[in-house]
Amino acid sequence: MHVPNNEEYRFNECAQCKSVFLQNSVPQQELHRYYSKAYLPYRGASAWGKFSDFVKRSDEKLNRSRVNTVRNVINLKPDTRVLDLGCGKPDFLQALQKRYNCRCYGIDFSSEGWKNANYSSLNLTQGDIHDVEFDHQFDVITAWHYLEHDYHPQKTVKRLLELLKPGGLFIFEVPHHESITAAAQKQHWQGWHSPRHLTLFSTAGIRKLFPGAQWTQVKYKKRGTLDAFTLWWLGHRQKHNTDWSASMEKHFWPLVFLKVVTAPFFALERFFPMGIQTGIFKKRESDV
């Protein structure tokens, strides 16, 4: 998406695990410049004008998929505590609470995603996971496209061990740079999303991030809840210098056309990496 002043960014690849790391990241205290009110994920369905209802339904489908991802690995009950890292616009948490009446918590460095809507039933905090204290541990921690933004992923994983109950689950979704769309779109692929994305993890890099002495891998998938087409379309529009602060109305029908035309290709994401990957890890019971 929009990068101020046409800045250029470079990634370095780890020779061992093949994860890539942003070489010239911006200071963390300056990152707010890249998350303005014009940032498309914060604008949500409202950015699409008269087509906003269609986009709302698409967002609701995405959130149902994420709720189902959690439900499939844990028995959700009213006393289940769920924390969403980088919750942004916390509609996933709201959908989870509405369906299962869980105790839902969200944390994000910016409150832009929730300050203009009613999320009073959720426990939302503006801040950093390393600074915010909780008086309890969590059954599940989710991170839907959070880890790639993290300045200190190894430190965050250690913090997860403190916040999760023994046997608790960490569910995350991140871009997959070892994918067909990344190879095809090159610098326009939206998984780079510079300078907002700092680390893109390889499959080997994910295993290295969650050592077996502390974590058990429950599941790994070369796809996610976010449609790989969406990431590809964002890159397609980035290549054409889309103004992300403007109305998206004029892009709606071309988007629908492209989604229909490319559907057979993206149906292959069940078998081949198309740009999104998901991991589910369990904190070992012996870790307290």
C-alpha positions as CSV (number, residue, x, y, z in Angstrom):
1,M,0.0,0.0,0.0
2,H,0.9,3.7,0.0
3,V,4.5,4.4,1.0
4,P,5.2,8.1,1.7
5,N,7.8,9.9,-0.5
6,N,8.3,6.8,-2.7
7,E,10.8,5.4,-0.2
8,E,12.7,2.3,-1.1
9,Y,13.2,-0.6,1.2
10,R,15.5,-3.7,1.1
11,F,15.1,-7.1,2.6
12,N,18.0,-9.4,3.6
13,E,17.6,-13.2,3.5
14,C,18.8,-15.5,6.3
15,A,21.2,-18.0,4.8
16,Q,20.0,-20.7,7.2
17,C,16.2,-20.5,7.4
18,K,15.4,-18.3,4.3
19,S,13.3,-15.9,6.3
20,V,13.7,-12.3,5.2
21,F,14.3,-9.2,7.3
22,L,13.8,-5.5,6.4
23,Q,17.2,-4.0,6.3
24,N,16.3,-0.3,6.6
25,S,13.3,-0.2,8.9
26,V,12.0,3.1,10.2
27,P,12.3,3.8,14.0
28,Q,9.3,2.3,15.8
29,Q,8.3,5.7,17.2
30,E,7.9,7.0,13.7
31,L,5.8,4.1,12.5
32,H,2.5,6.0,13.2
33,R,3.1,8.0,10.0
34,Y,2.3,4.8,8.0
35,Y,-0.9,4.1,9.8
36,S,-3.0,7.2,9.2
37,K,-6.8,7.4,9.0
38,A,-6.4,6.7,5.3
39,Y,-4.9,3.2,5.9
40,L,-7.3,0.9,4.1
41,P,-7.7,-1.7,6.8
42,Y,-8.7,1.0,9.3
43,R,-11.2,2.5,6.8
44,G,-12.9,-0.9,6.2
45,A,-16.1,-1.2,4.3
46,S,-16.7,2.6,4.4
47,A,-13.9,3.0,1.9
48,W,-16.1,1.3,-0.7
49,G,-19.0,3.8,-0.7
50,K,-22.2,2.4,-2.2
51,F,-20.7,-1.1,-2.3
52,S,-19.9,-1.1,1.5
53,D,-22.6,-3.7,2.2
54,F,-20.9,-6.2,-0.1
55,V,-17.6,-5.6,1.6
56,K,-19.1,-5.9,5.0
57,R,-20.4,-9.3,4.1
58,S,-17.0,-10.3,2.9
59,D,-15.5,-9.1,6.2
60,E,-18.1,-11.0,8.1
61,K,-17.2,-14.2,6.2
62,L,-13.5,-13.6,7.0
63,N,-14.2,-13.2,10.7
64,R,-16.4,-16.4,10.7
65,S,-13.5,-18.2,9.1
66,R,-11.2,-17.0,11.9
67,V,-13.6,-17.9,14.6
68,N,-13.9,-21.4,13.1
69,T,-10.1,-21.7,13.0
70,V,-10.1,-21.1,16.7
71,R,-13.1,-23.3,17.4
72,N,-11.6,-26.2,15.5
73,V,-8.6,-26.5,18.0
74,I,-10.2,-25.6,21.3
75,N,-13.6,-26.0,23.0
76,L,-14.7,-22.4,23.4
77,K,-16.7,-21.6,26.5
78,P,-17.8,-18.4,28.3
79,D,-14.8,-18.5,30.6
80,T,-12.3,-19.0,27.7
81,R,-9.9,-16.0,27.6
82,V,-8.8,-15.0,24.1
83,L,-6.2,-12.2,23.3
84,D,-5.8,-10.9,19.8
85,L,-2.5,-9.2,19.1
86,G,-2.6,-6.3,16.6
87,C,-6.4,-6.4,16.8
88,G,-6.8,-3.3,14.6
89,K,-10.5,-3.1,13.8
90,P,-11.6,-5.8,16.3
91,D,-14.5,-7.3,14.4
92,F,-13.0,-10.8,14.8
93,L,-13.1,-10.5,18.6
94,Q,-16.7,-9.2,18.4
95,A,-17.8,-12.1,16.2
96,L,-16.1,-14.6,18.6
97,Q,-17.7,-13.0,21.7
98,K,-21.1,-12.9,20.0
99,R,-21.0,-16.5,19.1
100,Y,-19.3,-18.1,22.1
101,N,-19.5,-15.4,24.8
102,C,-15.8,-15.7,25.4
103,R,-13.8,-13.2,27.4
104,C,-12.2,-11.3,24.6
105,Y,-9.2,-9.0,24.8
106,G,-7.4,-7.0,22.1
107,I,-4.2,-5.0,22.0
108,D,-2.9,-2.7,19.3
109,F,-0.4,0.2,19.2
110,S,-3.1,2.4,17.6
111,S,-6.7,2.9,18.6
112,E,-7.7,4.1,15.1
113,G,-9.4,0.7,14.4
114,W,-11.9,0.9,17.2
115,K,-12.4,4.5,18.4
116,N,-15.2,5.3,16.0
117,A,-17.4,2.2,16.7
118,N,-19.0,0.5,19.6
119,Y,-16.8,-2.2,21.0
120,S,-17.7,-1.6,24.6
121,S,-18.1,-5.3,25.4
122,L,-14.5,-6.0,24.5
123,N,-11.4,-5.4,26.6
124,L,-9.3,-3.3,24.2
125,T,-5.9,-1.7,25.0
126,Q,-3.7,0.7,23.1
127,G,-0.1,-0.3,23.8
128,D,2.6,-2.8,23.4
129,I,2.4,-6.5,24.4
130,H,5.7,-6.1,26.3
131,D,4.4,-3.2,28.4
132,V,0.8,-4.1,29.1
133,E,0.3,-6.2,32.2
134,F,-2.6,-8.7,32.7
135,D,-3.6,-10.3,36.0
136,H,-4.4,-13.6,34.3
137,Q,-3.2,-15.9,31.6
138,F,-5.0,-16.7,28.3
139,D,-6.3,-19.9,26.8
140,V,-5.7,-18.7,23.2
141,I,-3.7,-15.8,21.7
142,T,-4.3,-15.0,18.1
143,A,-2.3,-12.8,15.7
144,W,-3.9,-12.3,12.3
145,H,-1.1,-10.6,10.3
146,Y,0.8,-9.3,13.3
147,L,4.1,-11.1,13.5
148,E,5.3,-9.6,10.2
149,H,4.9,-6.2,11.8
150,D,6.8,-7.1,15.0
151,Y,10.1,-5.4,15.7
152,H,11.1,-8.1,18.2
153,P,9.5,-11.4,17.2
154,Q,11.8,-13.6,19.4
155,K,11.1,-11.4,22.4
156,T,7.3,-11.6,21.6
157,V,7.4,-15.4,21.5
158,K,9.0,-15.4,25.0
159,R,6.2,-13.0,26.1
160,L,3.6,-15.4,24.7
161,L,4.9,-18.1,27.0
162,E,4.3,-15.8,30.0
163,L,0.8,-14.9,28.8
164,L,-0.5,-18.4,27.8
165,K,-1.7,-21.0,30.2
166,P,0.2,-24.3,30.0
167,G,-1.4,-26.0,27.0
168,G,-2.5,-22.7,25.7
169,L,-2.6,-22.1,21.9
170,F,-1.0,-19.4,19.7
171,I,-2.7,-19.1,16.3
172,F,-1.1,-16.8,13.7
173,E,-1.4,-15.9,10.1
174,V,1.4,-14.2,8.1
175,P,2.3,-13.6,4.4
176,H,4.3,-16.3,2.7
177,H,7.1,-14.9,0.6
178,E,8.0,-18.5,-0.7
179,S,4.8,-18.4,-2.8
180,I,3.7,-18.3,-6.4
181,T,2.2,-14.8,-6.1
182,A,5.3,-13.3,-4.5
183,A,7.5,-14.7,-7.3
184,A,5.0,-13.4,-9.9
185,Q,4.5,-9.9,-8.5
186,K,8.0,-9.3,-7.4
187,Q,8.4,-5.8,-5.8
188,H,4.7,-5.1,-6.1
189,W,3.6,-8.1,-4.0
190,Q,1.8,-6.8,-0.9
191,G,3.4,-9.2,1.5
192,W,6.4,-6.8,1.4
193,H,4.2,-3.9,2.5
194,S,7.2,-1.9,3.4
195,P,8.0,-0.4,5.9
196,R,5.1,-1.9,7.9
197,H,6.3,-5.4,7.4
198,L,9.7,-6.2,9.0
199,T,10.0,-10.0,8.9
200,L,8.6,-12.5,6.4
201,F,9.0,-16.0,7.8
202,S,9.8,-19.1,5.8
203,T,8.4,-22.4,6.9
204,A,11.9,-23.2,8.4
205,G,11.9,-19.8,10.1
206,I,8.6,-20.5,11.7
207,R,9.9,-23.8,13.2
208,K,13.0,-22.0,14.4
209,L,10.9,-19.3,16.1
210,F,8.9,-21.9,18.1
211,P,11.5,-24.3,19.6
212,G,10.3,-27.8,20.4
213,A,11.5,-27.6,24.0
214,Q,8.7,-25.0,24.7
215,W,6.2,-25.5,21.9
216,T,4.3,-28.2,20.1
217,Q,3.2,-27.6,16.5
218,V,-0.5,-28.4,16.3
219,K,-1.0,-27.4,12.7
220,Y,0.6,-25.7,9.8
221,K,-1.1,-24.7,6.5
222,K,0.1,-23.0,3.3
223,R,-3.0,-21.0,3.2
224,G,-5.0,-18.8,5.6
225,T,-8.3,-17.2,6.4
226,L,-7.4,-14.2,4.2
227,D,-8.1,-15.0,0.6
228,A,-4.7,-15.1,-1.3
229,F,-6.6,-13.3,-4.1
230,T,-6.9,-10.3,-1.8
231,L,-3.2,-10.0,-1.2
232,W,-2.6,-10.4,-5.0
233,W,-5.2,-7.8,-5.8
234,L,-3.6,-5.3,-3.4
235,G,-0.3,-5.8,-5.2
236,H,-2.1,-5.5,-8.6
237,R,-3.5,-2.1,-7.5
238,Q,-0.2,-1.0,-6.0
239,K,1.5,-1.6,-9.3
240,H,-1.0,0.9,-10.8
241,N,-0.3,3.5,-8.1
242,T,-3.7,3.4,-6.5
243,D,-4.5,6.2,-4.1
244,W,-5.5,4.3,-1.0
245,S,-7.0,7.4,0.7
246,A,-9.6,7.9,-2.1
247,S,-12.9,6.1,-2.5
248,M,-12.6,2.5,-3.7
249,E,-16.0,2.6,-5.5
250,K,-14.5,2.7,-9.0
251,H,-12.4,-0.4,-8.2
252,F,-15.3,-2.6,-7.1
253,W,-16.5,-4.1,-10.4
254,P,-13.0,-4.6,-11.8
255,L,-12.1,-6.4,-8.6
256,V,-15.2,-8.7,-9.0
257,F,-14.2,-9.4,-12.6
258,L,-10.6,-10.3,-11.6
259,K,-11.8,-12.5,-8.8
260,V,-14.0,-14.5,-11.1
261,V,-11.4,-14.8,-13.9
262,T,-8.6,-15.8,-11.5
263,A,-10.8,-18.2,-9.4
264,P,-9.4,-21.4,-11.0
265,F,-5.9,-20.3,-10.3
266,F,-6.4,-19.3,-6.7
267,A,-8.4,-22.5,-6.0
268,L,-5.0,-24.2,-6.2
269,E,-4.0,-22.6,-2.8
270,R,-5.2,-25.8,-1.2
271,F,-2.1,-27.5,-2.8
272,F,0.4,-24.7,-3.5
273,P,1.6,-21.7,-1.5
274,M,-0.2,-18.6,-2.9
275,G,0.9,-16.0,-0.4
276,I,-0.6,-16.7,3.0
277,Q,0.4,-19.2,5.7
278,T,-1.1,-20.2,9.1
279,G,0.5,-21.8,12.2
280,I,-0.9,-23.1,15.4
281,F,1.4,-23.9,18.3
282,K,0.7,-25.1,21.8
283,K,2.7,-24.1,24.8
284,R,4.0,-27.3,26.4
285,E,2.3,-28.3,29.6
286,S,5.6,-28.4,31.5
287,D,6.2,-24.7,30.9
288,V,4.8,-22.6,33.8
